[in-house]
């Protein structure tokens, strides 16, 4: 049974009427203004309609509730639809929602988002591939997402972890945090670490869809190199991907960004719905949540990795070696590792 969470505004009724034609008859509808208690363990379909300014005030009130209640959505798994009047803010709103709900205990499917801008131009490619119009492509995407959420079952335990980073081990607080997390992992779990440092990873320049699809079907990429020889096989083999992210300028490091972009070729070949995504993020000052949102949009929403509840661990440490001196960080790291196995 699905539960739709629908914050109200003048556009919410139109979105509800669209969903009523596509969702199962036994779907439960909840207005967050009536309260958000008793949702634990449910399959949640978040539906947000934005106004001309790209806002929905009831949505922001709901977001505040999520951020204040760390266990409100314990045991839930979710998906999201966001519609807009204009051409902006749909994905931005969705990223905020997914991060806040995730930190409140809600997991999210791989590719959990269907967004519709006011013109539906973001569905032009899907419409062309499906031989239909944008409105029909939007409804088909909603149906596919709802079916995946309704049929979702628990993923198997993690047996092999891939950790990617672009840091120098001698000075990195991020890698120091990873060492603390590993202490919470059982000895029988396989761990592979790959460093994407020193400019060894060329970024994607946007091959045509056909070219990217062709090389992906061959198990590679036009550029080849370490990404194809080492990283692609490691991604195929892992059950969980851990992104080790040092936050210097409120953005993913260049080589980690290149990894996300180049992964498109492998994504053309197979989806990653059964692979879990985790993030360890260490900021020198602040802004770790900005990096978490980038991981969500790049690897969960786009590349289809499953987002476990509370997928990221965020710490603040600037000077070399300062992370391990933070109060309680050893316990937080080990506990995060244990939860990865639960």
C-alpha positions in Angstrom: 0.0 0.0 0.0 1.3 3.4 -0.9 0.9 6.6 1.1 1.0 9.9 -0.8 2.2 12.9 1.1 0.7 15.9 -0.7 1.4 19.5 0.7 -1.5 21.7 -0.3 -1.5 24.8 -2.4 -3.5 26.0 -5.5 -1.8 23.5 -7.8 -1.9 20.4 -5.5 -5.4 19.4 -6.6 -4.3 19.1 -10.3 -1.4 16.9 -9.3 -3.7 14.8 -7.2 -6.1 14.3 -10.1 -3.2 13.2 -12.3 -2.0 10.7 -9.7 -5.5 9.3 -8.9 -5.6 7.9 -12.5 -2.3 6.2 -12.1 -1.9 5.0 -8.5 -3.6 1.9 -6.9 -7.1 2.3 -5.6 -6.0 1.5 -2.0 -3.5 4.4 -1.9 -3.7 6.4 1.3 -3.6 10.2 1.0 -2.1 12.4 3.7 -2.0 16.2 4.0 1.0 17.0 6.1 -0.9 19.9 7.7 -3.0 17.2 9.4 0.1 15.8 11.1 3.0 13.5 10.1 2.9 11.0 12.9 2.4 7.2 12.4 4.2 7.0 9.0 7.0 4.6 10.2 7.5 1.6 7.9 5.4 2.9 5.0 6.1 3.3 1.3 5.8 7.0 0.8 5.1 8.8 -2.4 5.9 12.5 -1.9 4.0 14.8 -4.3 4.9 18.5 -4.4 3.3 21.0 -6.7 5.2 24.3 -6.9 3.7 27.8 -7.6 4.9 30.5 -10.0 7.8 31.3 -7.6 8.9 27.7 -7.4 7.6 27.5 -3.8 5.0 25.6 -1.8 4.7 26.9 1.8 3.1 23.8 3.2 6.0 21.8 1.7 8.5 24.0 3.6 6.6 23.5 6.9 6.8 19.7 6.2 10.5 20.0 5.6 11.0 21.7 9.0 9.1 18.9 10.7 11.4 16.3 9.1 14.5 18.2 10.1 13.4 18.4 13.7 12.5 14.7 14.1 15.3 12.3 13.4 13.2 9.2 13.6 9.9 10.4 12.2 10.2 8.3 9.0 12.0 5.3 10.4 11.7 2.2 8.2 10.1 4.1 5.3 11.1 3.9 1.6 10.2 6.7 -0.7 9.8 8.2 -4.1 9.1 11.8 -5.3 7.2 13.7 -7.9 7.6 17.5 -8.2 5.7 19.6 -10.7 6.3 23.3 -11.5 4.6 26.2 -13.2 8.0 27.6 -14.4 11.2 25.9 -15.7 13.2 26.0 -12.5 13.4 24.7 -8.9 11.8 21.3 -9.3 15.0 19.3 -8.8 16.3 21.7 -6.2 13.1 21.2 -4.1 13.4 17.4 -4.7 17.0 17.3 -3.4 16.1 19.2 -0.3 13.2 16.9 0.3 15.1 13.7 -0.2 18.0 14.8 2.1 15.7 15.9 4.9 13.5 12.9 4.7 16.5 10.6 4.5 18.0 12.1 7.7 14.6 11.4 9.3 14.9 7.7 8.5 13.4 7.3 5.0 15.3 5.3 2.3 14.8 6.2 -1.3 14.6 4.1 -4.5 17.3 4.5 -7.1 16.0 7.2 -9.5 13.3 8.2 -7.1 12.3 11.4 -8.8 9.8 12.3 -11.6 9.9 16.1 -12.2 7.8 18.1 -14.6 8.6 21.6 -15.4 5.7 23.9 -16.6 6.4 23.4 -20.3 7.2 19.6 -19.9 10.2 20.3 -22.1 12.3 18.1 -19.8 10.3 15.1 -21.2 11.2 15.8 -24.8 13.8 13.1 -25.0 11.7 10.5 -23.3 8.8 11.4 -25.6 11.0 11.0 -28.7 12.4 7.7 -27.5 8.9 6.4 -26.7 7.2 7.8 -29.8 4.7 9.8 -27.9 4.1 13.3 -26.5 5.6 14.9 -23.4 2.4 14.7 -21.3 2.1 11.0 -22.0 5.8 10.5 -21.3 5.3 12.2 -17.9 2.4 9.9 -17.0 4.3 6.8 -18.1 7.3 7.9 -15.9 4.9 8.3 -12.9 3.4 4.9 -13.5 6.8 3.2 -13.7 8.0 4.9 -10.5 4.9 4.1 -8.5 5.1 0.4 -9.6 8.8 0.2 -8.5 7.9 1.7 -5.2 4.9 -0.6 -4.7 6.9 -3.7 -5.6 10.1 -2.8 -3.7 11.5 -5.4 -1.3 14.4 -5.2 1.1 17.9 -5.3 -0.4 20.3 -8.2 0.5 23.0 -7.5 3.1 26.2 -5.7 1.9 29.1 -8.1 1.2 31.4 -5.9 -0.8 32.1 -2.2 -0.5 33.8 0.1 -2.9 35.2 3.3 -1.4 36.3 6.1 -3.8 38.3 9.2 -2.9 40.6 11.8 -4.3 42.6 12.6 -1.2 46.2 12.3 0.0 46.3 9.8 2.8 49.0 11.6 4.8 47.0 14.7 5.3 43.3 13.8 4.7 40.7 14.1 7.5 38.3 12.5 5.2 40.3 9.3 5.0 40.8 9.4 8.8 37.0 9.4 9.1 36.8 6.4 6.8 39.3 4.5 9.0 37.0 5.1 12.0 34.0 3.9 10.0 35.8 0.7 8.9 36.2 -0.2 12.6 32.4 -0.8 12.7 32.5 -3.1 9.7 32.7 -6.9 10.1 35.9 -8.6 9.1 34.2 -10.7 6.5 33.0 -7.8 4.4 35.1 -7.1 1.3 36.5 -3.6 1.0 38.1 -2.1 -2.1 39.5 1.4 -2.1 40.4 3.4 -5.3 42.1 6.8 -5.3 41.1 9.0 -8.3 43.9 11.5 -7.7 46.6 13.1 -9.8 44.5 13.9 -12.9 44.3 10.2 -14.1 40.6 10.5 -14.8 39.5 12.4 -17.9 36.0 14.0 -17.5 33.1 13.3 -19.8 32.7 15.7 -22.8 29.2 14.5 -23.7 29.3 12.0 -26.5 26.1 11.5 -28.4 23.5 9.2 -26.8 24.1 6.5 -29.5 27.9 6.7 -29.0 27.6 6.5 -25.2 25.1 3.6 -25.4 27.4 1.7 -27.9 30.5 1.9 -25.7 28.4 1.2 -22.6 27.1 -2.0 -24.2 30.7 -3.0 -24.8 31.3 -2.5 -21.1 33.5 0.5 -21.6 33.7 4.2 -22.6 35.1 6.1 -25.5 38.0 7.4 -23.3 39.0 4.1 -21.8 41.8 4.4 -19.2 41.5 3.8 -15.4 37.8 4.4 -15.4 37.2 1.5 -17.7 40.0 -0.8 -16.5 39.6 -0.4 -12.8 36.6 1.7 -11.7 33.9 0.1 -13.9 34.7 -3.5 -12.8 34.8 -2.4 -9.1 31.4 -0.6 -9.4 29.9 -3.8 -11.0 31.2 -6.0 -8.2 30.2 -3.8 -5.2 27.0 -3.9 -3.1 27.7 -0.5 -1.7 29.5 2.6 -3.0 31.0 4.9 -0.4 32.0 8.3 -1.6 34.7 9.9 0.5 34.3 13.6 0.0 36.5 16.4 1.2 34.6 19.7 1.1 36.9 22.5 0.1 34.7 24.8 -2.0 31.2 23.5 -1.4 31.5 21.2 -4.4 32.6 17.6 -5.1 36.3 17.3 -6.0 37.0 17.4 -9.7 37.9 13.7 -10.0 34.9 12.6 -8.1 32.7 14.7 -10.4 34.4 13.2 -13.4 33.6 9.8 -12.0 29.9 10.6 -11.7 29.9 12.0 -15.3 31.8 9.1 -16.8 29.6 6.6 -15.0 26.9 7.3 -17.6 28.5 4.9 -20.0 28.2 2.0 -17.5 24.7 3.2 -16.5 23.6 2.8 -20.2 24.5 -0.9 -19.8 22.8 -1.6 -16.5 21.0 0.1 -13.6 22.3 0.3 -10.0 19.0 -0.1 -8.2 20.4 -2.8 -5.8 23.6 -1.0 -5.0 23.6 1.2 -1.9 25.1 4.7 -1.8 26.9 6.2 1.3 28.8 9.4 1.8 31.4 10.5 4.2 31.8 14.3 4.0 34.3 16.3 5.9 34.2 20.1 5.6 36.8 22.6 6.7 34.2 25.1 7.8 30.6 24.3 6.8 28.5 23.2 3.8 28.6 19.4 4.1 24.9 19.3 3.3 25.6 20.9 -0.1 27.9 17.9 -1.0 25.3 15.5 0.3 22.8 17.0 -2.1 25.2 16.6 -5.0 25.6 12.9 -4.2 21.8 12.6 -4.1 21.2 14.3 -7.5 24.2 12.7 -9.2 24.2 9.2 -8.0 20.8 8.5 -6.5 18.5 10.5 -8.7 20.5 10.3 -11.9 22.6 7.1 -11.7 20.0 5.0 -9.8 21.9 4.0 -6.6 19.7 3.1 -3.7 19.8 5.6 -0.8 19.7 3.9 2.6 18.3 5.8 5.6 20.8 8.4 6.9 23.1 7.7 4.0 25.8 10.3 4.9 28.0 11.1 7.9 29.0 14.8 8.0 31.9 16.1 10.1 33.7 19.5 10.3 37.5 19.4 10.7 40.0 21.8 9.2 43.6 21.3 10.4 45.6 18.2 9.6 44.8 15.5 12.1 42.0 17.5 13.8 39.2 15.1 12.9 40.3 12.3 15.2 40.4 14.7 18.1 36.7 15.6 17.8 34.6 14.5 20.8 32.7 11.3 20.1 33.9 10.9 16.5 35.3 7.4 17.0 31.9 6.2 18.2 30.0 8.0 15.5 32.3 6.5 12.8 32.0 3.0 14.1 28.3 3.3 14.5 27.9 4.5 10.9 29.9 1.4 9.8 27.6 -0.9 11.8 24.5 0.7 10.4 25.8 0.0 6.9 25.6 -3.7 7.6 22.1 -3.6 9.2 
